[in-house]
Amino acid sequence: MPMLAALMLMQVVAPLPASPDAATTPSEQALYADCVRAANEGVPGAIDAATQWKNGTGGVPARHCLGLAYMGANRPADAARAFEDAARVAEAQGNPAAAELYGQAGNALLLAEQYARAEVVLSNALVLAARRGGKAKGELLIDRARAREAQGNSPGARVDLEEAVTLAPDEAAGWLLLGVLARREERLADARPALANALRLAPSDPDVQVEAGNMAAMDGDYAKARALWNAAVRAAPGTPAGKAADAALLRNPE
């Protein structure tokens, strides 16, 4: 998986936010709550149950829950189709959840490594999110930057990230990805403050620790670099971040 797409890529597991057309009756709310619980816990039969609900009386909530069930079964491409189906229905209904649903579809496509499709879907989400602006749009720009960089479009990713950190300045992921991109392109004057912001906002995140350590090493501060890499190894042993920190420590012994 390409660099930015791999960093801080979170699973899509959040319930659908409250909205005018989502689970409006008590019986539908109960169905949705049960469905989401089964999906997130990986209960056997969760996909079949969600599919049956979708094919019966289910609308947006059933489609969203089906996506969650596919995510619970580690089938992100199928999850993306379900989330996008939910988003299209929500958009047709004027449901404000449509933008977030397209965003969840885009994240699932990133997990499935379908980067071109992810960019299209996230662009759809951004069209809807533009009406709201702020943090929601910033988070979607971060995700689209991942999709763009994965396709070799680093300039496009940079544009998205620069806007994202102005709209969502408290999101460590935006600063992290902006800093990593700048460091890779040897724009160190831009990389340093971006990675410093990421570390300030998420000091315990192993991805941030690894990249901030890399920056410290480039600046000749090996004590700080090793401290950050050791923290990443302790926080996330055996993960990609932990392994990257291990490798950095081996390359830079005391």
BAZAGU-643626 format. One line per field, with one value per residue (C-alpha): residue number from 1; chain; x, y, z. Coordinates in pm, 1 decimal, padded with zeros to 6 digits. Layout:
% BAZAGU-643626
nr: c(NUM | ...)
kette: c(A | ...)
X: c(X | ...)
Y: c(Y | ...)
Z: c(Z | ...)
% end
This chain:
% BAZAGU-643626
nr: c(1 | 2 | 3 | 4 | 5 | 6 | 7 | 8 | 9 | 10 | 11 | 12 | 13 | 14 | 15 | 16 | 17 | 18 | 19 | 20 | 21 | 22 | 23 | 24 | 25 | 26 | 27 | 28 | 29 | 30 | 31 | 32 | 33 | 34 | 35 | 36 | 37 | 38 | 39 | 40 | 41 | 42 | 43 | 44 | 45 | 46 | 47 | 48 | 49 | 50 | 51 | 52 | 53 | 54 | 55 | 56 | 57 | 58 | 59 | 60 | 61 | 62 | 63 | 64 | 65 | 66 | 67 | 68 | 69 | 70 | 71 | 72 | 73 | 74 | 75 | 76 | 77 | 78 | 79 | 80 | 81 | 82 | 83 | 84 | 85 | 86 | 87 | 88 | 89 | 90 | 91 | 92 | 93 | 94 | 95 | 96 | 97 | 98 | 99 | 100 | 101 | 102 | 103 | 104 | 105 | 106 | 107 | 108 | 109 | 110 | 111 | 112 | 113 | 114 | 115 | 116 | 117 | 118 | 119 | 120 | 121 | 122 | 123 | 124 | 125 | 126 | 127 | 128 | 129 | 130 | 131 | 132 | 133 | 134 | 135 | 136 | 137 | 138 | 139 | 140 | 141 | 142 | 143 | 144 | 145 | 146 | 147 | 148 | 149 | 150 | 151 | 152 | 153 | 154 | 155 | 156 | 157 | 158 | 159 | 160 | 161 | 162 | 163 | 164 | 165 | 166 | 167 | 168 | 169 | 170 | 171 | 172 | 173 | 174 | 175 | 176 | 177 | 178 | 179 | 180 | 181 | 182 | 183 | 184 | 185 | 186 | 187 | 188 | 189 | 190 | 191 | 192 | 193 | 194 | 195 | 196 | 197 | 198 | 199 | 200 | 201 | 202 | 203 | 204 | 205 | 206 | 207 | 208 | 209 | 210 | 211 | 212 | 213 | 214 | 215 | 216 | 217 | 218 | 219 | 220 | 221 | 222 | 223 | 224 | 225 | 226 | 227 | 228 | 229 | 230 | 231 | 232 | 233 | 234 | 235 | 236 | 237 | 238 | 239 | 240 | 241 | 242 | 243 | 244 | 245 | 246 | 247 | 248 | 249 | 250 | 251 | 252 | 253 | 254)
kette: c(A | A | A | A | A | A | A | A | A | A | A | A | A | A | A | A | A | A | A | A | A | A | A | A | A | A | A | A | A | A | A | A | A | A | A | A | A | A | A | A | A | A | A | A | A | A | A | A | A | A | A | A | A | A | A | A | A | A | A | A | A | A | A | A | A | A | A | A | A | A | A | A | A | A | A | A | A | A | A | A | A | A | A | A | A | A | A | A | A | A | A | A | A | A | A | A | A | A | A | A | A | A | A | A | A | A | A | A | A | A | A | A | A | A | A | A | A | A | A | A | A | A | A | A | A | A | A | A | A | A | A | A | A | A | A | A | A | A | A | A | A | A | A | A | A | A | A | A | A | A | A | A | A | A | A | A | A | A | A | A | A | A | A | A | A | A | A | A | A | A | A | A | A | A | A | A | A | A | A | A | A | A | A | A | A | A | A | A | A | A | A | A | A | A | A | A | A | A | A | A | A | A | A | A | A | A | A | A | A | A | A | A | A | A | A | A | A | A | A | A | A | A | A | A | A | A | A | A | A | A | A | A | A | A | A | A | A | A | A | A | A | A | A | A | A | A | A | A | A | A | A | A | A | A)
X: c(00000.0 | 00143.0 | 00277.5 | -00001.6 | -00275.4 | -00118.6 | -00062.5 | -00335.0 | -00597.3 | -00884.8 | -01148.4 | -01502.2 | -01700.2 | -01898.2 | -02277.8 | -02473.8 | -02523.1 | -02872.6 | -03048.1 | -03404.4 | -03449.6 | -03237.3 | -03407.0 | -03697.9 | -03939.4 | -03876.1 | -03887.2 | -03640.5 | -03412.8 | -03411.5 | -03339.0 | -03054.1 | -02901.2 | -02913.6 | -02775.2 | -02484.6 | -02399.8 | -02392.3 | -02186.3 | -01927.3 | -01894.0 | -01858.4 | -02159.3 | -02205.8 | -02497.0 | -02470.4 | -02431.1 | -02732.4 | -02945.2 | -02852.8 | -02914.0 | -03256.1 | -03344.8 | -03221.2 | -03425.0 | -03732.3 | -03821.4 | -03472.7 | -03359.3 | -03047.6 | -02994.3 | -03010.3 | -02767.1 | -02527.7 | -02545.9 | -02475.9 | -02158.2 | -02056.7 | -02120.7 | -01893.6 | -01627.5 | -01658.7 | -01595.5 | -01288.7 | -01453.0 | -01387.1 | -01472.8 | -01818.8 | -01852.5 | -01775.2 | -02055.6 | -02301.6 | -02193.5 | -02213.8 | -02559.8 | -02665.1 | -02515.4 | -02702.3 | -03034.8 | -02960.2 | -02866.9 | -03190.3 | -03384.0 | -03200.3 | -03055.0 | -02755.4 | -02582.4 | -02505.1 | -02168.6 | -02045.3 | -02167.7 | -01974.3 | -01676.4 | -01709.3 | -01733.5 | -01414.2 | -01232.1 | -01343.1 | -01211.8 | -00877.8 | -00864.3 | -00947.7 | -00666.2 | -00911.3 | -00760.5 | -00907.8 | -01259.0 | -01188.4 | -01095.9 | -01421.4 | -01636.1 | -01454.1 | -01497.2 | -01871.4 | -01858.7 | -01672.4 | -01936.8 | -02196.2 | -01965.9 | -01885.4 | -02226.2 | -02117.5 | -01744.0 | -01523.1 | -01382.2 | -01598.6 | -01465.2 | -01110.8 | -01131.9 | -01258.4 | -00973.4 | -00725.9 | -00879.3 | -00880.3 | -00514.9 | -00441.0 | -00621.0 | -00441.6 | -00095.1 | -00156.4 | -00210.7 | 00109.8 | -00062.5 | 00151.3 | 00074.8 | -00298.2 | -00246.8 | -00047.9 | -00324.4 | -00582.8 | -00368.2 | -00282.7 | -00653.6 | -00734.3 | -00505.8 | -00668.7 | -01018.7 | -00933.1 | -00621.7 | -00673.4 | -00659.1 | -00317.3 | -00359.6 | -00359.4 | -00039.8 | 00124.6 | 00052.0 | 00146.3 | 00475.1 | 00555.8 | 00485.9 | 00704.3 | 00987.0 | 00973.6 | 00995.1 | 01286.6 | 01092.2 | 01226.5 | 01127.8 | 00765.4 | 00805.5 | 00939.1 | 00642.2 | 00387.1 | 00536.8 | 00579.6 | 00207.1 | 00124.0 | 00336.5 | 00180.0 | -00171.7 | -00107.3 | 00206.6 | 00115.5 | 00031.7 | 00294.9 | 00274.9 | 00337.8 | 00621.5 | 00793.2 | 00772.7 | 00868.6 | 01164.0 | 01264.3 | 01255.1 | 01462.1 | 01721.0 | 01742.2 | 01809.4 | 02085.5 | 01898.3 | 01945.4 | 01862.8 | 01517.9 | 01476.8 | 01557.4 | 01325.1 | 01039.0 | 01113.0 | 01135.9 | 00799.7 | 00648.1 | 00787.0 | 00638.2 | 00302.6 | 00259.7 | 00482.6 | 00445.5 | 00246.4 | 00378.3 | 00463.0 | 00636.4 | 00834.8 | 00937.4 | 01055.7 | 01249.1 | 01420.7 | 01507.6 | 01661.8 | 01872.6 | 01997.3 | 02072.9 | 02220.0 | 02337.9)
Y: c(00000.0 | 00344.7 | 00565.2 | 00811.7 | 00555.8 | 00330.2 | 00591.3 | 00631.5 | 00450.4 | 00385.0 | 00113.3 | 00229.6 | 00119.7 | 00423.2 | 00408.0 | 00627.8 | 00972.4 | 01089.7 | 01238.2 | 01313.7 | 00993.9 | 00747.6 | 00504.9 | 00735.6 | 00488.5 | 00308.9 | -00032.5 | 00080.0 | 00230.8 | -00100.3 | -00293.1 | -00057.9 | -00077.0 | -00457.8 | -00472.3 | -00237.2 | -00429.3 | -00759.4 | -00607.2 | -00449.8 | -00765.7 | -00987.5 | -01199.5 | -01490.7 | -01420.9 | -01040.7 | -00999.6 | -01220.6 | -01040.9 | -00697.6 | -00812.5 | -00947.6 | -00619.5 | -00419.6 | -00632.5 | -00593.0 | -00267.0 | -00130.4 | 00196.6 | 00395.5 | 00235.7 | -00118.1 | -00036.6 | 00128.0 | -00165.2 | -00404.4 | -00209.0 | -00237.5 | -00612.4 | -00646.4 | -00443.7 | -00676.1 | -00965.6 | -00791.1 | -00742.0 | -00371.1 | -00375.2 | -00514.7 | -00270.6 | 00017.9 | -00087.2 | -00101.3 | 00235.8 | 00395.5 | 00244.6 | 00396.6 | 00731.3 | 00739.9 | 00665.5 | 00924.2 | 01185.7 | 01124.0 | 01172.6 | 01491.6 | 01313.6 | 01509.0 | 01179.5 | 01130.0 | 01308.2 | 01098.0 | 00779.9 | 00862.2 | 00930.1 | 00588.0 | 00429.8 | 00609.5 | 00486.0 | 00129.6 | 00164.0 | 00282.3 | -00030.9 | -00234.1 | -00050.7 | 00072.1 | 00418.0 | 00561.8 | 00470.4 | 00602.7 | 00942.0 | 00958.3 | 00863.4 | 01102.7 | 01380.4 | 01312.3 | 01341.3 | 01670.9 | 01820.5 | 01757.1 | 01851.2 | 02184.1 | 02303.7 | 02245.0 | 02319.2 | 02308.9 | 01996.3 | 01749.2 | 01879.3 | 01881.0 | 01513.4 | 01419.6 | 01612.9 | 01411.0 | 01089.4 | 01209.5 | 01306.3 | 00943.7 | 00828.1 | 01081.4 | 01005.7 | 00632.8 | 00701.3 | 00903.5 | 01241.6 | 01399.4 | 01758.6 | 01690.3 | 01529.8 | 01831.5 | 02072.6 | 01867.7 | 01847.2 | 02216.6 | 02299.5 | 02023.3 | 02158.8 | 02502.1 | 02352.9 | 02091.3 | 02222.3 | 01988.2 | 01673.1 | 01517.9 | 01300.6 | 01602.6 | 01743.7 | 01401.3 | 01332.0 | 01685.0 | 01652.7 | 01309.0 | 01429.4 | 01737.4 | 01531.5 | 01282.3 | 01571.0 | 01718.6 | 02031.7 | 02014.6 | 02369.2 | 02264.3 | 01916.0 | 02028.8 | 02240.9 | 01998.1 | 01700.9 | 01910.2 | 01989.6 | 01621.9 | 01528.4 | 01803.2 | 01684.1 | 01309.0 | 01247.6 | 00883.4 | 00784.5 | 00538.8 | 00660.3 | 01015.0 | 00898.8 | 00716.5 | 01008.9 | 01269.7 | 01045.8 | 01030.7 | 01409.8 | 01441.0 | 01203.6 | 01406.6 | 01711.2 | 01527.2 | 01489.9 | 01114.8 | 01107.0 | 01250.1 | 01024.3 | 00708.6 | 00812.9 | 00852.4 | 00526.4 | 00336.4 | 00483.1 | 00360.7 | 00010.4 | -00000.4 | 00135.1 | -00080.5 | -00388.5 | -00599.6 | -00335.7 | -00156.0 | 00146.1 | -00068.6 | -00254.3 | 00073.3 | 00203.2 | -00120.1 | -00086.3 | 00277.6 | 00183.6 | -00084.4 | 00168.4 | 00422.7 | 00243.8 | 00443.7)
Z: c(00000.0 | -00087.8 | 00188.4 | 00258.8 | 00203.8 | 00465.0 | 00735.6 | 00996.8 | 00788.2 | 01026.7 | 00997.6 | 00921.2 | 01224.5 | 01341.2 | 01355.2 | 01118.1 | 01268.9 | 01352.7 | 01051.5 | 00935.8 | 00737.1 | 00931.8 | 01170.4 | 01248.5 | 01409.4 | 01739.4 | 01570.3 | 01302.8 | 01566.6 | 01752.1 | 01431.6 | 01347.7 | 01694.9 | 01691.3 | 01338.6 | 01415.0 | 01731.9 | 01543.4 | 01260.7 | 01488.1 | 01696.9 | 01389.8 | 01485.3 | 01241.5 | 01011.5 | 01044.7 | 00666.9 | 00592.9 | 00851.4 | 00715.7 | 00357.6 | 00451.2 | 00619.6 | 00319.6 | 00077.8 | 00295.5 | 00465.4 | 00519.0 | 00365.1 | 00448.3 | 00793.9 | 00655.0 | 00374.7 | 00615.4 | 00854.7 | 00567.8 | 00499.1 | 00863.0 | 00853.3 | 00549.2 | 00730.8 | 01029.0 | 00791.9 | 00644.6 | 00304.0 | 00240.7 | -00131.5 | -00055.1 | 00233.4 | -00000.7 | -00235.5 | 00053.6 | 00193.3 | -00150.8 | -00202.5 | 00129.8 | 00029.2 | -00302.2 | -00130.2 | 00138.6 | -00121.7 | -00313.7 | 00010.9 | 00100.4 | 00403.1 | 00542.8 | 00627.0 | 00255.9 | 00269.9 | 00561.9 | 00393.8 | 00075.7 | 00301.0 | 00463.8 | 00119.2 | 00021.8 | 00331.9 | 00260.3 | -00095.4 | 00040.8 | 00252.9 | -00058.4 | -00243.7 | -00508.7 | -00516.1 | -00836.5 | -00729.0 | -00380.8 | -00525.1 | -00722.8 | -00423.8 | -00189.3 | -00444.6 | -00435.3 | -00058.2 | -00083.1 | -00311.3 | -00040.9 | 00246.9 | 00081.1 | 00195.5 | 00556.5 | 00534.6 | 00840.3 | 00999.6 | 00803.5 | 00473.9 | 00609.5 | 00708.0 | 00360.7 | 00199.9 | 00407.4 | 00277.7 | -00083.0 | -00046.7 | 00041.0 | -00272.1 | -00489.2 | -00355.7 | -00401.1 | -00771.5 | -00800.9 | -00785.8 | -00513.7 | -00624.4 | -00592.7 | -00253.2 | -00138.2 | -00244.8 | -00053.0 | 00260.0 | 00264.3 | 00257.9 | 00507.3 | 00779.5 | 00753.1 | 00783.1 | 01046.7 | 01225.1 | 01521.1 | 01305.6 | 01353.6 | 01043.4 | 00813.0 | 00960.5 | 00962.1 | 00597.1 | 00492.6 | 00680.1 | 00537.9 | 00185.4 | 00235.1 | 00385.2 | 00099.8 | -00147.2 | 00052.4 | 00144.5 | 00497.3 | 00593.4 | 00538.6 | 00685.9 | 01025.8 | 01142.1 | 00998.5 | 01183.9 | 01497.9 | 01487.7 | 01438.6 | 01740.7 | 01951.3 | 01865.7 | 01885.6 | 02094.6 | 02162.2 | 01804.8 | 01675.6 | 01314.1 | 01434.3 | 01660.6 | 01373.9 | 01134.1 | 01393.4 | 01479.7 | 01115.5 | 01099.0 | 01416.0 | 01272.4 | 00953.0 | 01170.9 | 01358.5 | 01688.5 | 01725.3 | 02096.1 | 02025.5 | 01725.1 | 01921.1 | 02202.8 | 01958.0 | 01776.2 | 02104.9 | 02206.8 | 01878.3 | 01932.1 | 02282.8 | 02166.7 | 01857.8 | 01852.8 | 01541.4 | 01350.8 | 01040.9 | 01258.0 | 01517.6 | 01252.3 | 01086.7 | 01424.4 | 01487.9 | 01150.4 | 01220.4 | 01554.5 | 01389.4 | 01133.2 | 01404.9 | 01709.6 | 02008.0)
% end
